[in-house]
Amino acid sequence: MALHAEQFFDDVLELSFYQYAIVGDALYAAPQPNSPLRLRIDLAPTIRHGEYDGLRLRVIHPEQGVLDTTILRFADHSTFERRDTARGLAPGRDGYALIRDWHAHSSQPPWHGADGTGLRTAIEQYAQFWFPPPATPRPSAQPVAQPTPTPGPAPRTR
């Protein structure tokens, strides 16, 4: 666990799920009580070893397996905009909006300078789709008042 994923999830994302645990480099969450579905979040690797450009979210059912997977890119959610601007990195340049775990002896974590606001909002929206809050009971429908029949002319007899 060279990336210390627990520190990333707790310090950068600050998610407020009903229940979650960080195991290895992944966060497993039960966003709603009594739901069989689980959410797994981990860093999305690029083609380079030790390089990550976003988060991978998976919705998992205990019997059916993975139901959905999506990737939230750091660049799309302005996660490293401030850090990369300070470094003079622009979109399309090597190292832009990436976490690199290549300097294990650095005093700063590889995500230093990250702003998790955009990612947190996107994760919450995704979770709300798959784990909607329990429906609030609606008040029971009141019967519609039936008009009182008015006596009309008496039926004709022959």
Secondary structure by P-SEA (a helix, b strand, c coil): cccaaaaaaaccccccccbbbbcccbbbbcccccccbbbbbbbbbccccccccbbbbbbbbccccccbbbbbbccccccaaaaaaaaccccccccccccccccccccccccccccaaaaaaaaaaaaaaacccccccccccccccccccccccccccc
